[in-house]
Amino acid sequence: MSSDYFKNILVAFDGSSDSVQALTLAENIAKDKNASLTVAYVYDQSRDKDEESYSTHTYVGPGPVPTRPMPTPRNSNNPGKKKAERVLSSARSTITSNIDVTYETLLGKPAYELKVYARDNNIDLIVIGSRGLSRIKRFVMGSVSKRVTEQAECPVLVAK
């Protein structure tokens, strides 16, 4: 693996302490490798408690069910948009280096969206925080970092 391999780095950021560690690590790698860094926040609509912000969609027909939820904002007080702005603002204030950084808000299931974004945007490395899920939760649900590690087509670095 050549030293200029990591030129496009994706870091998953949700504002948690683990994601702050991942962002700091990704920033240092990007600075060291003179790489581009993309900070991505994934808004998972299925976890949204404010059902009035979205209409429901029902899919009927042959073939697989679409995996990406399709939001239908009813007003400008969209809680997902506000949360994304708040989380990415926190990421902006965390980065201290003068590096090439872009910020993205993705919509859907975090592991899937990160995998697809990485594939579609020629990402060389995904950096993601580890979550301290209980053994029962991890057994039942799995973790986003575990799924990204298993499904991504590029290297994944899990920050602890």
TIVO-2410 file (N, C-alpha, C; in nm, 3 decimals):
# residues 160
REC num residu      c1      c2      c3 atome chaine
REC   1      M   0.085  -0.117   0.000     N      A
REC   1      M   0.000   0.000   0.000    CA      A
REC   1      M   0.090   0.123   0.000     C      A
REC   2      S   0.077   0.209  -0.100     N      A
REC   2      S   0.162   0.327  -0.109    CA      A
REC   2      S   0.122   0.432  -0.006     C      A
REC   3      S   0.213   0.523   0.022     N      A
REC   3      S   0.189   0.625   0.124    CA      A
REC   3      S   0.083   0.726   0.082     C      A
REC   4      D   0.052   0.732  -0.046     N      A
REC   4      D  -0.051   0.826  -0.090    CA      A
REC   4      D  -0.186   0.757  -0.112     C      A
REC   5      Y  -0.204   0.642  -0.047     N      A
REC   5      Y  -0.326   0.566  -0.066    CA      A
REC   5      Y  -0.448   0.637  -0.010     C      A
REC   6      F  -0.441   0.690   0.109     N      A
REC   6      F  -0.557   0.754   0.171    CA      A
REC   6      F  -0.568   0.900   0.128     C      A
REC   7      K  -0.635   0.922   0.016     N      A
REC   7      K  -0.653   1.058  -0.036    CA      A
REC   7      K  -0.794   1.111  -0.017     C      A
REC   8      N  -0.891   1.020   0.004     N      A
REC   8      N  -1.030   1.059   0.027    CA      A
REC   8      N  -1.080   0.985   0.149     C      A
REC   9      I  -1.096   1.058   0.258     N      A
REC   9      I  -1.132   0.998   0.385    CA      A
REC   9      I  -1.274   1.042   0.424     C      A
REC  10      L  -1.352   0.945   0.469     N      A
REC  10      L  -1.487   0.971   0.517    CA      A
REC  10      L  -1.490   0.943   0.666     C      A
REC  11      V  -1.542   1.037   0.744     N      A
REC  11      V  -1.558   1.015   0.887    CA      A
REC  11      V  -1.706   1.030   0.922     C      A
REC  12      A  -1.757   0.931   0.995     N      A
REC  12      A  -1.895   0.935   1.042    CA      A
REC  12      A  -1.897   1.017   1.170     C      A
REC  13      F  -1.988   1.115   1.176     N      A
REC  13      F  -1.992   1.205   1.291    CA      A
REC  13      F  -2.136   1.225   1.336     C      A
REC  14      D  -2.161   1.194   1.465     N      A
REC  14      D  -2.295   1.216   1.519    CA      A
REC  14      D  -2.293   1.303   1.645     C      A
REC  15      G  -2.177   1.356   1.678     N      A
REC  15      G  -2.165   1.443   1.794    CA      A
REC  15      G  -2.130   1.370   1.923     C      A
REC  16      S  -2.131   1.238   1.922     N      A
REC  16      S  -2.095   1.161   2.041    CA      A
REC  16      S  -1.945   1.172   2.068     C      A
REC  17      S  -1.906   1.137   2.190     N      A
REC  17      S  -1.763   1.145   2.223    CA      A
REC  17      S  -1.681   1.051   2.135     C      A
REC  18      D  -1.736   0.935   2.100     N      A
REC  18      D  -1.664   0.843   2.011    CA      A
REC  18      D  -1.646   0.902   1.872     C      A
REC  19      S  -1.748   0.974   1.824     N      A
REC  19      S  -1.735   1.033   1.690    CA      A
REC  19      S  -1.640   1.152   1.692     C      A
REC  20      V  -1.629   1.221   1.805     N      A
REC  20      V  -1.531   1.329   1.816    CA      A
REC  20      V  -1.390   1.270   1.808     C      A
REC  21      Q  -1.369   1.156   1.874     N      A
REC  21      Q  -1.239   1.088   1.865    CA      A
REC  21      Q  -1.211   1.045   1.721     C      A
REC  22      A  -1.312   0.993   1.654     N      A
REC  22      A  -1.296   0.951   1.514    CA      A
REC  22      A  -1.262   1.071   1.427     C      A
REC  23      L  -1.329   1.183   1.450     N      A
REC  23      L  -1.304   1.303   1.371    CA      A
REC  23      L  -1.162   1.354   1.392     C      A
REC  24      T  -1.117   1.355   1.515     N      A
REC  24      T  -0.980   1.400   1.544    CA      A
REC  24      T  -0.877   1.310   1.477     C      A
REC  25      L  -0.900   1.180   1.483     N      A
REC  25      L  -0.811   1.084   1.419    CA      A
REC  25      L  -0.812   1.103   1.267     C      A
REC  26      A  -0.931   1.116   1.208     N      A
REC  26      A  -0.943   1.136   1.064    CA      A
REC  26      A  -0.877   1.266   1.020     C      A
REC  27      E  -0.894   1.370   1.100     N      A
REC  27      E  -0.831   1.499   1.069    CA      A
REC  27      E  -0.679   1.485   1.067     C      A
REC  28      N  -0.624   1.415   1.164     N      A
REC  28      N  -0.478   1.396   1.169    CA      A
REC  28      N  -0.428   1.315   1.050     C      A
REC  29      I  -0.500   1.212   1.013     N      A
REC  29      I  -0.460   1.132   0.897    CA      A
REC  29      I  -0.468   1.217   0.770     C      A
REC  30      A  -0.576   1.293   0.756     N      A
REC  30      A  -0.593   1.378   0.638    CA      A
REC  30      A  -0.481   1.482   0.629     C      A
REC  31      K  -0.445   1.539   0.741     N      A
REC  31      K  -0.336   1.639   0.743    CA      A
REC  31      K  -0.204   1.573   0.706     C      A
REC  32      D  -0.176   1.455   0.763     N      A
REC  32      D  -0.052   1.383   0.737    CA      A
REC  32      D  -0.041   1.338   0.592     C      A
REC  33      K  -0.152   1.294   0.534     N      A
REC  33      K  -0.154   1.241   0.397    CA      A
REC  33      K  -0.193   1.345   0.292     C      A
REC  34      N  -0.218   1.469   0.337     N      A
REC  34      N  -0.264   1.574   0.246    CA      A
REC  34      N  -0.389   1.527   0.170     C      A
REC  35      A  -0.483   1.471   0.246     N      A
REC  35      A  -0.603   1.409   0.189    CA      A
REC  35      A  -0.725   1.498   0.208     C      A
REC  36      S  -0.827   1.469   0.132     N      A
REC  36      S  -0.956   1.535   0.148    CA      A
REC  36      S  -1.034   1.460   0.255     C      A
REC  37      L  -1.108   1.535   0.336     N      A
REC  37      L  -1.186   1.476   0.443    CA      A
REC  37      L  -1.333   1.511   0.423     C      A
REC  38      T  -1.419   1.411   0.430     N      A
REC  38      T  -1.564   1.433   0.427    CA      A
REC  38      T  -1.619   1.392   0.561     C      A
REC  39      V  -1.689   1.485   0.625     N      A
REC  39      V  -1.755   1.459   0.752    CA      A
REC  39      V  -1.902   1.433   0.721     C      A
REC  40      A  -1.950   1.316   0.757     N      A
REC  40      A  -2.089   1.279   0.725    CA      A
REC  40      A  -2.171   1.255   0.851     C      A
REC  41      Y  -2.286   1.317   0.854     N      A
REC  41      Y  -2.386   1.289   0.956    CA      A
REC  41      Y  -2.500   1.216   0.887     C      A
REC  42      V  -2.542   1.104   0.943     N      A
REC  42      V  -2.650   1.027   0.883    CA      A
REC  42      V  -2.774   1.043   0.970     C      A
REC  43      Y  -2.876   1.103   0.910     N      A
REC  43      Y  -3.003   1.121   0.981    CA      A
REC  43      Y  -3.090   0.999   0.955     C      A
REC  44      D  -3.119   0.926   1.061     N      A
REC  44      D  -3.200   0.805   1.052    CA      A
REC  44      D  -3.344   0.842   1.085     C      A
REC  45      Q  -3.424   0.861   0.983     N      A
REC  45      Q  -3.563   0.903   0.999    CA      A
REC  45      Q  -3.643   0.806   1.085     C      A
REC  46      S  -3.609   0.679   1.081     N      A
REC  46      S  -3.685   0.580   1.157    CA      A
REC  46      S  -3.673   0.601   1.307     C      A
REC  47      R  -3.572   0.674   1.349     N      A
REC  47      R  -3.554   0.704   1.491    CA      A
REC  47      R  -3.618   0.836   1.531     C      A
REC  48      D  -3.677   0.905   1.435     N      A
REC  48      D  -3.737   1.035   1.458    CA      A
REC  48      D  -3.865   1.020   1.540     C      A
REC  49      K  -3.873   1.092   1.650     N      A
REC  49      K  -3.991   1.087   1.736    CA      A
REC  49      K  -4.100   1.180   1.686     C      A
REC  50      D  -4.064   1.275   1.600     N      A
REC  50      D  -4.160   1.373   1.552    CA      A
REC  50      D  -4.222   1.324   1.422     C      A
REC  51      E  -4.325   1.243   1.433     N      A
REC  51      E  -4.387   1.182   1.316    CA      A
REC  51      E  -4.453   1.285   1.225     C      A
REC  52      E  -4.486   1.404   1.276     N      A
REC  52      E  -4.554   1.503   1.194    CA      A
REC  52      E  -4.463   1.564   1.089     C      A
REC  53      S  -4.333   1.547   1.104     N      A
REC  53      S  -4.239   1.605   1.008    CA      A
REC  53      S  -4.235   1.529   0.877     C      A
REC  54      Y  -4.285   1.407   0.878     N      A
REC  54      Y  -4.277   1.323   0.760    CA      A
REC  54      Y  -4.410   1.255   0.736     C      A
REC  55      S  -4.442   1.235   0.610     N      A
REC  55      S  -4.557   1.151   0.580    CA      A
REC  55      S  -4.505   1.009   0.566     C      A
REC  56      T  -4.593   0.913   0.581     N      A
REC  56      T  -4.549   0.775   0.566    CA      A
REC  56      T  -4.561   0.734   0.421     C      A
REC  57      H  -4.479   0.641   0.382     N      A
REC  57      H  -4.480   0.591   0.245    CA      A
REC  57      H  -4.500   0.441   0.249     C      A
REC  58      T  -4.586   0.393   0.167     N      A
REC  58      T  -4.610   0.250   0.157    CA      A
REC  58      T  -4.569   0.206   0.017     C      A
REC  59      Y  -4.494   0.098   0.011     N      A
REC  59      Y  -4.450   0.046  -0.117    CA      A
REC  59      Y  -4.525  -0.082  -0.146     C      A
REC  60      V  -4.588  -0.086  -0.261     N      A
REC  60      V  -4.657  -0.206  -0.304    CA      A
REC  60      V  -4.613  -0.234  -0.446     C      A
REC  61      G  -4.568  -0.354  -0.471     N      A
REC  61      G  -4.528  -0.387  -0.607    CA      A
REC  61      G  -4.425  -0.496  -0.609     C      A
REC  62      P  -4.391  -0.540  -0.729     N      A
REC  62      P  -4.292  -0.646  -0.741    CA      A
REC  62      P  -4.152  -0.592  -0.713     C      A
REC  63      G  -4.066  -0.680  -0.679     N      A
REC  63      G  -3.928  -0.640  -0.659    CA      A
REC  63      G  -3.901  -0.601  -0.515     C      A
REC  64      P  -3.776  -0.564  -0.489     N      A
REC  64      P  -3.738  -0.532  -0.352    CA      A
REC  64      P  -3.800  -0.400  -0.305     C      A
REC  65      V  -3.819  -0.390  -0.177     N      A
REC  65      V  -3.869  -0.268  -0.117    CA      A
REC  65      V  -3.756  -0.166  -0.119     C      A
REC  66      P  -3.784  -0.041  -0.160     N      A
REC  66      P  -3.678   0.061  -0.159    CA      A
REC  66      P  -3.620   0.075  -0.018     C      A
REC  67      T  -3.487   0.090  -0.009     N      A
REC  67      T  -3.423   0.096   0.121    CA      A
REC  67      T  -3.409   0.237   0.174     C      A
REC  68      R  -3.414   0.335   0.089     N      A
REC  68      R  -3.396   0.472   0.135    CA      A
REC  68      R  -3.531   0.536   0.168     C      A
REC  69      P  -3.546   0.585   0.292     N      A
REC  69      P  -3.670   0.654   0.325    CA      A
REC  69      P  -3.676   0.785   0.247     C      A
REC  70      M  -3.795   0.822   0.208     N      A
REC  70      M  -3.813   0.943   0.132    CA      A
REC  70      M  -3.885   1.047   0.217     C      A
REC  71      P  -3.814   1.149   0.267     N      A
REC  71      P  -3.877   1.247   0.354    CA      A
REC  71      P  -3.971   1.338   0.275     C      A
REC  72      T  -4.075   1.380   0.341     N      A
REC  72      T  -4.165   1.478   0.284    CA      A
REC  72      T  -4.180   1.588   0.387     C      A
REC  73      P  -4.090   1.687   0.384     N      A
REC  73      P  -4.097   1.793   0.483    CA      A
REC  73      P  -4.230   1.868   0.472     C      A
REC  74      R  -4.291   1.892   0.585     N      A
REC  74      R  -4.416   1.966   0.586    CA      A
REC  74      R  -4.396   2.112   0.622     C      A
REC  75      N  -4.284   2.141   0.685     N      A
REC  75      N  -4.254   2.280   0.718    CA      A
REC  75      N  -4.104   2.296   0.734     C      A
REC  76      S  -4.060   2.419   0.757     N      A
REC  76      S  -3.917   2.444   0.768    CA      A
REC  76      S  -3.862   2.408   0.906     C      A
REC  77      N  -3.948   2.364   0.995     N      A
REC  77      N  -3.904   2.325   1.129    CA      A
REC  77      N  -3.869   2.177   1.134     C      A
REC  78      N  -3.816   2.125   1.026     N      A
REC  78      N  -3.779   1.984   1.015    CA      A
REC  78      N  -3.676   1.951   1.123     C      A
REC  79      P  -3.708   1.861   1.218     N      A
REC  79      P  -3.614   1.830   1.325    CA      A
REC  79      P  -3.486   1.764   1.275     C      A
REC  80      G  -3.494   1.686   1.169     N      A
REC  80      G  -3.376   1.621   1.114    CA      A
REC  80      G  -3.278   1.721   1.058     C      A
REC  81      K  -3.329   1.819   0.987     N      A
REC  81      K  -3.243   1.924   0.929    CA      A
REC  81      K  -3.178   2.005   1.039     C      A
REC  82      K  -3.255   2.039   1.141     N      A
REC  82      K  -3.200   2.117   1.252    CA      A
REC  82      K  -3.092   2.040   1.326     C      A
REC  83      K  -3.118   1.911   1.349     N      A
REC  83      K  -3.018   1.829   1.418    CA      A
REC  83      K  -2.892   1.815   1.334     C      A
REC  84      A  -2.907   1.793   1.205     N      A
REC  84      A  -2.791   1.780   1.116    CA      A
REC  84      A  -2.709   1.908   1.119     C      A
REC  85      E  -2.775   2.022   1.113     N      A
REC  85      E  -2.703   2.150   1.117    CA      A
REC  85      E  -2.627   2.165   1.248     C      A
REC  86      R  -2.690   2.128   1.359     N      A
REC  86      R  -2.628   2.138   1.491    CA      A
REC  86      R  -2.507   2.044   1.501     C      A
REC  87      V  -2.524   1.920   1.456     N      A
REC  87      V  -2.416   1.820   1.465    CA      A
REC  87      V  -2.298   1.862   1.377     C      A
REC  88      L  -2.327   1.902   1.254     N      A
REC  88      L  -2.217   1.940   1.163    CA      A
REC  88      L  -2.150   2.069   1.206     C      A
REC  89      S  -2.224   2.158   1.271     N      A
REC  89      S  -2.164   2.278   1.326    CA      A
REC  89      S  -2.063   2.241   1.434     C      A
REC  90      S  -2.098   2.141   1.515     N      A
REC  90      S  -2.006   2.092   1.616    CA      A
REC  90      S  -1.880   2.034   1.552     C      A
REC  91      A  -1.897   1.961   1.442     N      A
REC  91      A  -1.781   1.905   1.370    CA      A
REC  91      A  -1.692   2.017   1.317     C      A
REC  92      R  -1.755   2.121   1.261     N      A
REC  92      R  -1.676   2.235   1.208    CA      A
REC  92      R  -1.590   2.297   1.317     C      A
REC  93      S  -1.647   2.310   1.436     N      A
REC  93      S  -1.571   2.374   1.545    CA      A
REC  93      S  -1.465   2.280   1.603     C      A
REC  94      T  -1.474   2.152   1.577     N      A
REC  94      T  -1.376   2.055   1.626    CA      A
REC  94      T  -1.251   2.053   1.540     C      A
REC  95      I  -1.266   2.075   1.411     N      A
REC  95      I  -1.152   2.069   1.319    CA      A
REC  95      I  -1.065   2.194   1.335     C      A
REC  96      T  -0.937   2.171   1.358     N      A
REC  96      T  -0.844   2.282   1.380    CA      A
REC  96      T  -0.741   2.297   1.268     C      A
REC  97      S  -0.724   2.196   1.185     N      A
REC  97      S  -0.623   2.200   1.079    CA      A
REC  97      S  -0.677   2.269   0.955     C      A
REC  98      N  -0.584   2.319   0.877     N      A
REC  98      N  -0.619   2.380   0.749    CA      A
REC  98      N  -0.613   2.270   0.642     C      A
REC  99      I  -0.723   2.190   0.635     N      A
REC  99      I  -0.730   2.081   0.540    CA      A
REC  99      I  -0.857   2.096   0.457     C      A
REC 100      D  -0.864   2.021   0.348     N      A
REC 100      D  -0.981   2.023   0.260    CA      A
REC 100      D  -1.092   1.939   0.325     C      A
REC 101      V  -1.200   2.006   0.371     N      A
REC 101      V  -1.309   1.937   0.440    CA      A
REC 101      V  -1.442   1.971   0.375     C      A
REC 102      T  -1.524   1.869   0.354     N      A
REC 102      T  -1.662   1.889   0.310    CA      A
REC 102      T  -1.753   1.823   0.414     C      A
REC 103      Y  -1.875   1.872   0.419     N      A
REC 103      Y  -1.972   1.823   0.517    CA      A
REC 103      Y  -2.095   1.773   0.442     C      A
REC 104      E  -2.140   1.653   0.479     N      A
REC 104      E  -2.254   1.591   0.411    CA      A
REC 104      E  -2.356   1.543   0.513     C      A
REC 105      T  -2.484   1.560   0.480     N      A
REC 105      T  -2.591   1.500   0.557    CA      A
REC 105      T  -2.652   1.392   0.470     C      A
REC 106      L  -2.655   1.270   0.522     N      A
REC 106      L  -2.711   1.157   0.450    CA      A
REC 106      L  -2.840   1.117   0.520     C      A
REC 107      L  -2.931   1.058   0.446     N      A
REC 107      L  -3.060   1.020   0.501    CA      A
REC 107      L  -3.080   0.870   0.489     C      A
REC 108      G  -3.104   0.802   0.601     N      A
REC 108      G  -3.130   0.659   0.597    CA      A
REC 108      G  -3.063   0.586   0.711     C      A
REC 109      K  -3.045   0.458   0.692     N      A
REC 109      K  -2.978   0.374   0.792    CA      A
REC 109      K  -2.828   0.402   0.786     C      A
REC 110      P  -2.766   0.439   0.898     N      A
REC 110      P  -2.626   0.484   0.896    CA      A
REC 110      P  -2.528   0.390   0.828     C      A
REC 111      A  -2.526   0.263   0.862     N      A
REC 111      A  -2.427   0.172   0.804    CA      A
REC 111      A  -2.443   0.164   0.652     C      A
REC 112      Y  -2.565   0.150   0.607     N      A
REC 112      Y  -2.591   0.139   0.463    CA      A
REC 112      Y  -2.551   0.268   0.391     C      A
REC 113      E  -2.593   0.381   0.444     N      A
REC 113      E  -2.565   0.509   0.378    CA      A
REC 113      E  -2.416   0.540   0.373     C      A
REC 114      L  -2.344   0.508   0.479     N      A
REC 114      L  -2.199   0.530   0.479    CA      A
REC 114      L  -2.131   0.441   0.377     C      A
REC 115      K  -2.174   0.315   0.369     N      A
REC 115      K  -2.117   0.222   0.272    CA      A
REC 115      K  -2.141   0.270   0.129     C      A
REC 116      V  -2.262   0.310   0.100     N      A
REC 116      V  -2.297   0.356  -0.035    CA      A
REC 116      V  -2.224   0.486  -0.068     C      A
REC 117      Y  -2.219   0.579   0.026     N      A
REC 117      Y  -2.149   0.706   0.001    CA      A
REC 117      Y  -2.002   0.679  -0.028     C      A
REC 118      A  -1.941   0.593   0.052     N      A
REC 118      A  -1.799   0.560   0.032    CA      A
REC 118      A  -1.776   0.500  -0.106     C      A
REC 119      R  -1.860   0.408  -0.144     N      A
REC 119      R  -1.847   0.344  -0.276    CA      A
REC 119      R  -1.866   0.444  -0.389     C      A
REC 120      D  -1.969   0.525  -0.379     N      A
REC 120      D  -2.003   0.618  -0.487    CA      A
REC 120      D  -1.909   0.738  -0.498     C      A
REC 121      N  -1.831   0.765  -0.394     N      A
REC 121      N  -1.744   0.883  -0.393    CA      A
REC 121      N  -1.596   0.849  -0.382     C      A
REC 122      N  -1.560   0.726  -0.418     N      A
REC 122      N  -1.420   0.684  -0.421    CA      A
REC 122      N  -1.346   0.711  -0.291     C      A
REC 123      I  -1.411   0.677  -0.181     N      A
REC 123      I  -1.349   0.695  -0.049    CA      A
REC 123      I  -1.247   0.584  -0.028     C      A
REC 124      D  -1.128   0.622   0.022     N      A
REC 124      D  -1.019   0.528   0.046    CA      A
REC 124      D  -1.020   0.472   0.187     C      A
REC 125      L  -1.080   0.547   0.281     N      A
REC 125      L  -1.078   0.508   0.421    CA      A
REC 125      L  -1.202   0.566   0.490     C      A
REC 126      I  -1.269   0.482   0.569     N      A
REC 126      I  -1.378   0.528   0.654    CA      A
REC 126      I  -1.328   0.524   0.797     C      A
REC 127      V  -1.348   0.634   0.870     N      A
REC 127      V  -1.314   0.639   1.011    CA      A
REC 127      V  -1.445   0.655   1.088     C      A
REC 128      I  -1.465   0.569   1.186     N      A
REC 128      I  -1.591   0.569   1.260    CA      A
REC 128      I  -1.563   0.540   1.406     C      A
REC 129      G  -1.642   0.599   1.493     N      A
REC 129      G  -1.627   0.575   1.636    CA      A
REC 129      G  -1.688   0.443   1.677     C      A
REC 130      S  -1.635   0.388   1.784     N      A
REC 130      S  -1.690   0.266   1.841    CA      A
REC 130      S  -1.792   0.307   1.946     C      A
REC 131      R  -1.899   0.234   1.953     N      A
REC 131      R  -2.003   0.264   2.052    CA      A
REC 131      R  -1.998   0.161   2.163     C      A
REC 132      G  -2.025   0.203   2.282     N      A
REC 132      G  -2.025   0.113   2.396    CA      A
REC 132      G  -2.162   0.053   2.422     C      A
REC 133      L  -2.216  -0.019   2.324     N      A
REC 133      L  -2.344  -0.084   2.344    CA      A
REC 133      L  -2.331  -0.198   2.443     C      A
REC 134      S  -2.438  -0.221   2.518     N      A
REC 134      S  -2.437  -0.336   2.609    CA      A
REC 134      S  -2.430  -0.464   2.526     C      A
REC 135      R  -2.390  -0.573   2.590     N      A
REC 135      R  -2.380  -0.700   2.516    CA      A
REC 135      R  -2.515  -0.742   2.459     C      A
REC 136      I  -2.621  -0.719   2.532     N      A
REC 136      I  -2.754  -0.758   2.483    CA      A
REC 136      I  -2.792  -0.675   2.362     C      A
REC 137      K  -2.775  -0.543   2.369     N      A
REC 137      K  -2.808  -0.457   2.254    CA      A
REC 137      K  -2.723  -0.494   2.134     C      A
REC 138      R  -2.594  -0.517   2.155     N      A
REC 138      R  -2.506  -0.552   2.044    CA      A
REC 138      R  -2.549  -0.683   1.981     C      A
REC 139      F  -2.589  -0.780   2.065     N      A
REC 139      F  -2.632  -0.910   2.015    CA      A
REC 139      F  -2.760  -0.896   1.932     C      A
REC 140      V  -2.855  -0.817   1.981     N      A
REC 140      V  -2.984  -0.802   1.913    CA      A
REC 140      V  -2.974  -0.711   1.791     C      A
REC 141      M  -2.911  -0.596   1.805     N      A
REC 141      M  -2.911  -0.494   1.700    CA      A
REC 141      M  -2.781  -0.487   1.621     C      A
REC 142      G  -2.671  -0.525   1.682     N      A
REC 142      G  -2.543  -0.502   1.619    CA      A
REC 142      G  -2.507  -0.356   1.636     C      A
REC 143      S  -2.393  -0.317   1.588     N      A
REC 143      S  -2.355  -0.177   1.598    CA      A
REC 143      S  -2.326  -0.124   1.458     C      A
REC 144      V  -2.340   0.007   1.444     N      A
REC 144      V  -2.314   0.070   1.314    CA      A
REC 144      V  -2.170   0.044   1.273     C      A
REC 145      S  -2.076   0.062   1.366     N      A
REC 145      S  -1.934   0.043   1.330    CA      A
REC 145      S  -1.908  -0.101   1.286     C      A
REC 146      K  -1.973  -0.197   1.350     N      A
REC 146      K  -1.954  -0.337   1.311    CA      A
REC 146      K  -2.008  -0.361   1.170     C      A
REC 147      R  -2.126  -0.309   1.141     N      A
REC 147      R  -2.185  -0.328   1.008    CA      A
REC 147      R  -2.103  -0.257   0.901     C      A
REC 148      V  -2.055  -0.138   0.930     N      A
REC 148      V  -1.973  -0.067   0.831    CA      A
REC 148      V  -1.845  -0.145   0.805     C      A
REC 149      T  -1.783  -0.194   0.911     N      A
REC 149      T  -1.660  -0.273   0.897    CA      A
REC 149      T  -1.683  -0.397   0.810     C      A
REC 150      E  -1.796  -0.461   0.828     N      A
REC 150      E  -1.826  -0.583   0.752    CA      A
REC 150      E  -1.865  -0.554   0.608     C      A
REC 151      Q  -1.933  -0.442   0.582     N      A
REC 151      Q  -1.993  -0.418   0.451    CA      A
REC 151      Q  -1.914  -0.326   0.360     C      A
REC 152      A  -1.831  -0.240   0.414     N      A
REC 152      A  -1.761  -0.141   0.331    CA      A
REC 152      A  -1.662  -0.209   0.238     C      A
REC 153      E  -1.641  -0.147   0.123     N      A
REC 153      E  -1.549  -0.199   0.023    CA      A
REC 153      E  -1.409  -0.140   0.037     C      A
REC 154      C  -1.391  -0.050   0.134     N      A
REC 154      C  -1.261   0.010   0.158    CA      A
REC 154      C  -1.222  -0.015   0.304     C      A
REC 155      P  -1.098   0.014   0.343     N      A
REC 155      P  -1.059  -0.003   0.482    CA      A
REC 155      P  -1.143   0.082   0.576     C      A
REC 156      V  -1.167   0.031   0.696     N      A
REC 156      V  -1.242   0.102   0.799    CA      A
REC 156      V  -1.156   0.105   0.924     C      A
REC 157      L  -1.142   0.223   0.981     N      A
REC 157      L  -1.067   0.242   1.105    CA      A
REC 157      L  -1.168   0.277   1.213     C      A
REC 158      V  -1.176   0.195   1.318     N      A
REC 158      V  -1.270   0.219   1.427    CA      A
REC 158      V  -1.192   0.285   1.542     C      A
REC 159      A  -1.234   0.406   1.578     N      A
REC 159      A  -1.165   0.481   1.685    CA      A
REC 159      A  -1.231   0.450   1.817     C      A
REC 160      K  -1.147   0.425   1.919     N      A
REC 160      K  -1.196   0.399   2.055    CA      A
REC 160      K  -1.152   0.511   2.146     C      A
***
